[in-house]
Amino acid sequence: MSWGDWTIVLSGAALAFSVLSYVLLDGADLGVGMLMGVTRSARHRRAMAISILPIWDANETWLVLGGGGLLALFPKAYAVLLPALYIPFIVMFMALIVRAMALEFRDEASRRGLKRVIDRLLGLASLVVGVCQGAVLGTLVQGVPIRDGQFSGTGWEWISPFPIYCGAVLVVAYLWLGACWLYWRTGDELQLTVRASSKAFACLTIALLLVLVLWTSTLAEQYATRLAMTEVVVPASVSILTLIAGFFAGLRTRFHFLPLFSALGVFVIGFMIMGATLYPLIIPPGLTLSGSASGPVSQRFMLIGFAVLIPVTLFYNTFGFRVFSGKVRAAKD
């Protein structure tokens, strides 16, 4: 490949890394938020909130980096994707605002009943975010109507069985991450409760992912070919089976972080499978990375920016996790 081709590939990799980082980090927060919405114990809900309160906003930095990176690195893809998904994007951002308000102001509520309402609102907002993100992903994989380089659909393509199913899969997977996060960060009765929940979410997530892969293979010939390749199937299957075994083994050790890390590993493998299935497309069925890329100078400039921002953001995230590490044991509300 030429230097220009490598620049485009590196740009796509930088964008994919930003999106994956957001999914891994904020996915656990969204899962915790959904669990808070259905948890009866006020003390448990407070422990859940404290476990994510210091770090949730830093995790969403990756969402900003991914959105800004798409506009700067692949403007044609941005111009097609945005009008196709205006509604789920707007609903998602509104839900993120509601979620932020609930997290920041729940302790300002003087009455227990009002605090319960806020926590349910947090759970609902987190659920909406997860569904919207899954629907966006499903619409992208399903394919966006394009004519002469412009979006030619109705804007309602995301309301179809495959994107909605993807939304359901992502919600369950986020619940799995949230339960694993709480197993790591909390103790006592709450830890025992989420331990049982994490097992159920793990089994359900794997079953739903298997159906998703089979369904995806029916959408396009390229998908079926890529998903049937030995180079994809064998490493992915072995990796996922190893991670699932590590998840269940981790629940029986004193290393409480192991189940979460195993769950995150499954997300990474799933993301890699999706990338291998779509490449070189950025928006199926006809928009490729090279066909939607900005000019070489713009891409090199942005890559320099990513080379600075990604390590800084990773350091900030890591430092935040380090400062607020340890088990959370909250007092009663």
C-alpha positions in Angstrom: 0.0 0.0 0.0 1.0 3.6 -0.6 1.6 6.1 2.2 -1.8 7.6 1.3 -3.5 4.3 1.8 -1.7 3.7 5.1 -2.9 7.2 6.2 -6.5 6.2 5.5 -6.2 2.9 7.3 -4.6 4.6 10.4 -7.3 7.2 10.4 -9.9 4.5 10.4 -8.1 2.7 13.2 -7.9 5.8 15.3 -11.6 6.4 14.8 -12.4 2.8 15.6 -10.3 2.9 18.7 -12.2 6.0 20.0 -15.5 4.3 19.5 -14.4 1.1 21.1 -13.0 3.0 24.1 -16.3 4.7 24.6 -18.2 1.5 24.4 -15.9 -0.3 26.9 -15.8 2.5 29.4 -19.2 4.2 29.2 -20.9 0.9 28.6 -20.2 -0.2 32.2 -21.6 3.2 33.4 -24.8 2.7 31.4 -25.2 -0.8 32.7 -24.9 0.5 36.3 -27.4 3.2 35.5 -29.9 0.6 34.2 -29.4 -1.6 37.3 -30.0 1.4 39.5 -33.4 1.9 37.9 -34.6 -1.5 39.1 -32.8 -1.8 42.4 -35.1 -1.4 45.4 -32.5 -0.8 48.2 -31.6 2.8 48.6 -28.3 1.9 50.1 -27.4 -0.2 47.2 -28.4 2.4 44.7 -26.2 4.9 46.5 -23.2 2.6 46.4 -23.8 2.1 42.6 -23.9 5.8 42.0 -20.8 6.5 44.0 -18.9 3.8 42.1 -19.4 5.6 38.8 -19.9 9.3 39.8 -16.2 10.3 39.8 -15.4 8.8 36.3 -18.5 8.7 34.1 -18.1 12.1 32.5 -14.4 11.4 31.6 -15.5 8.2 29.9 -17.8 10.1 27.5 -14.8 12.1 26.2 -14.3 9.2 23.8 -17.7 9.8 22.3 -16.8 13.4 21.5 -13.5 12.3 20.1 -15.2 9.7 17.9 -17.8 12.1 16.6 -15.4 14.9 15.9 -12.9 12.4 14.3 -15.6 11.1 11.9 -16.3 14.6 10.7 -12.7 15.6 10.2 -11.3 12.3 8.9 -14.3 10.9 6.8 -16.6 13.9 6.0 -18.5 12.1 3.3 -19.4 9.3 5.7 -20.4 11.9 8.3 -22.6 13.6 5.6 -24.4 10.3 4.9 -24.6 8.9 8.4 -26.0 12.0 10.2 -29.2 12.5 8.1 -29.8 8.8 8.2 -29.7 8.7 12.0 -30.8 12.2 13.1 -33.6 10.8 15.3 -31.7 8.2 17.3 -28.8 10.5 17.7 -30.9 13.4 19.0 -32.8 11.0 21.4 -29.5 9.5 22.6 -28.0 13.0 23.3 -31.1 14.1 25.2 -31.0 10.9 27.2 -27.4 11.5 28.0 -28.3 14.9 29.3 -31.0 13.5 31.5 -28.6 10.8 32.8 -26.0 13.4 33.6 -28.6 15.5 35.5 -29.8 12.5 37.5 -26.3 11.4 38.5 -25.2 14.9 39.5 -28.3 16.0 41.4 -29.6 12.8 43.0 -28.0 13.6 46.3 -29.6 17.0 46.3 -33.0 15.4 46.6 -34.2 15.8 50.2 -37.0 13.2 50.1 -36.4 9.5 49.7 -39.3 9.2 47.2 -38.0 11.9 45.0 -34.5 10.3 45.0 -36.2 7.0 43.9 -37.9 8.8 41.0 -34.5 10.3 39.9 -32.9 6.9 40.0 -35.7 5.4 37.9 -35.2 8.3 35.5 -31.5 7.5 35.4 -32.2 3.9 34.6 -34.7 4.8 31.8 -32.2 7.3 30.3 -29.4 4.8 30.4 -31.7 2.2 28.7 -32.7 4.7 25.9 -29.0 5.5 25.3 -28.2 1.8 25.0 -31.1 1.1 22.6 -30.2 4.1 20.4 -26.5 3.1 20.2 -27.4 -0.4 19.2 -29.9 0.8 16.6 -27.3 3.1 15.1 -24.9 0.2 14.9 -27.5 -2.1 13.4 -28.5 0.5 10.8 -24.9 0.9 9.8 -24.4 -2.8 9.4 -27.7 -3.3 7.7 -26.8 -0.6 5.1 -27.7 3.0 4.4 -29.3 4.0 1.1 -26.9 6.2 -0.9 -27.3 7.8 -4.3 -24.6 9.9 -5.9 -22.7 10.1 -2.6 -25.7 11.4 -0.7 -28.2 9.8 1.7 -31.3 8.8 -0.2 -33.4 7.1 2.4 -36.3 8.3 4.6 -34.5 8.6 7.9 -36.5 5.8 9.4 -34.4 2.9 8.3 -33.3 2.4 12.0 -36.9 1.3 12.8 -36.6 -2.2 11.4 -36.1 -5.6 13.0 -32.3 -5.9 12.7 -31.4 -2.5 14.2 -33.9 -2.9 17.0 -32.5 -6.3 17.7 -29.0 -4.8 17.8 -30.3 -2.3 20.4 -31.6 -5.1 22.6 -28.3 -7.0 22.3 -26.3 -3.9 23.3 -28.6 -3.2 26.3 -28.1 -6.8 27.6 -24.3 -6.5 27.0 -24.2 -3.2 28.9 -26.1 -4.8 31.8 -23.4 -7.5 31.8 -20.7 -4.9 32.0 -22.5 -3.0 34.7 -23.0 -6.1 36.8 -19.3 -7.0 36.4 -18.2 -3.4 37.3 -20.3 -3.5 40.5 -18.9 -7.0 41.4 -15.4 -5.5 41.2 -16.2 -2.2 43.0 -18.7 -3.1 45.7 -18.9 -5.7 48.5 -21.1 -7.5 50.9 -24.7 -8.1 49.9 -24.7 -6.0 46.8 -21.7 -7.9 45.4 -23.4 -11.2 45.9 -26.5 -9.9 44.1 -24.7 -8.7 41.1 -22.6 -11.8 41.0 -25.7 -13.9 40.3 -26.9 -11.2 37.8 -23.7 -11.2 35.9 -23.9 -14.9 35.2 -27.3 -14.6 33.7 -26.4 -11.5 31.6 -23.2 -13.3 30.4 -25.2 -16.4 29.2 -27.9 -14.2 27.6 -25.3 -11.9 25.9 -23.4 -14.8 24.3 -26.7 -16.4 23.0 -27.9 -13.1 21.6 -24.5 -12.4 20.0 -24.6 -15.9 18.3 -28.0 -15.1 16.8 -26.7 -11.6 15.7 -23.7 -13.1 13.9 -26.0 -15.6 12.0 -28.5 -12.9 11.2 -25.7 -10.5 10.0 -24.4 -13.2 7.6 -27.7 -13.1 5.8 -27.6 -9.4 5.1 -24.9 -9.3 2.4 -22.7 -11.7 0.5 -19.6 -10.0 1.8 -20.7 -10.6 5.4 -21.4 -14.2 4.8 -18.0 -14.7 3.1 -16.1 -12.9 5.8 -17.9 -14.6 8.7 -17.3 -18.0 7.2 -13.5 -17.5 6.8 -11.4 -19.8 8.9 -9.1 -16.9 9.8 -12.0 -15.2 11.4 -14.1 -18.0 12.9 -11.4 -20.0 14.6 -9.5 -17.2 16.4 -12.7 -15.5 17.4 -14.4 -18.7 18.7 -11.3 -19.7 20.7 -10.9 -16.2 22.1 -14.5 -15.9 23.2 -14.6 -19.4 24.7 -11.4 -18.6 26.7 -12.8 -15.3 27.9 -16.1 -16.8 29.0 -14.2 -19.5 30.9 -12.1 -16.8 32.4 -15.2 -14.9 33.4 -16.8 -17.8 35.3 -13.4 -18.7 36.8 -12.9 -15.1 37.9 -16.1 -15.2 40.0 -14.5 -17.9 42.1 -11.3 -16.1 42.9 -10.3 -13.1 45.0 -9.4 -11.2 41.9 -12.7 -9.4 41.5 -11.6 -7.5 38.4 -11.3 -10.6 36.3 -15.0 -11.0 35.3 -15.1 -7.4 34.1 -11.9 -7.8 32.1 -13.2 -11.0 30.6 -16.5 -9.2 29.6 -14.5 -6.3 28.1 -12.5 -8.8 26.1 -15.7 -10.3 24.6 -16.6 -6.7 23.5 -13.2 -6.3 21.9 -13.5 -9.5 20.0 -17.0 -8.7 18.8 -15.8 -5.3 17.6 -12.9 -6.8 15.8 -15.3 -9.3 14.1 -17.5 -6.4 13.0 -14.4 -4.5 11.6 -13.2 -7.6 9.7 -16.7 -8.1 8.3 -17.2 -4.5 7.1 -13.7 -3.6 5.8 -13.1 -1.7 3.6 -16.6 -0.3 3.9 -17.3 2.5 6.4 -21.0 2.8 5.5 -22.4 -0.2 3.7 -23.3 -1.0 1.0 -21.2 1.3 -1.1 -19.1 3.9 0.8 -15.6 2.8 1.5 -12.9 4.3 3.7 -10.9 5.6 0.8 -14.1 7.0 -0.9 -15.1 9.0 2.1 -11.8 10.2 3.4 -10.8 13.8 3.7 -7.6 15.1 1.9 -4.2 13.7 2.8 -3.1 17.0 4.6 -6.3 17.0 6.7 -5.9 13.4 7.7 -2.2 13.8 8.6 -3.1 16.8 10.7 -5.9 14.9 12.5 -3.7 11.9 13.1 -1.1 14.1 14.8 -4.0 15.4 17.0 -5.1 11.9 17.7 -1.5 10.9 18.6 -1.6 13.6 21.3 -5.2 13.3 22.5 -5.4 9.5 22.8 -2.5 9.1 25.2 -3.6 12.1 27.2 -7.1 10.8 27.5 -6.0 7.3 28.4 -3.7 8.8 31.1 -6.6 10.9 32.4 -8.9 7.9 32.5 -6.3 5.6 34.1 -5.4 8.3 36.7 -9.1 8.7 37.5 -9.6 5.0 38.0 -6.5 4.9 40.2 -7.5 7.8 42.4 -11.0 6.4 43.0 -10.0 2.7 43.2 -11.1 0.4 46.0 -14.4 -0.9 47.2 -17.4 1.3 47.7 -19.3 1.1 50.9 -21.9 3.8 51.1 -23.9 4.9 54.1 -27.6 4.7 54.1 -29.6 7.4 52.3 
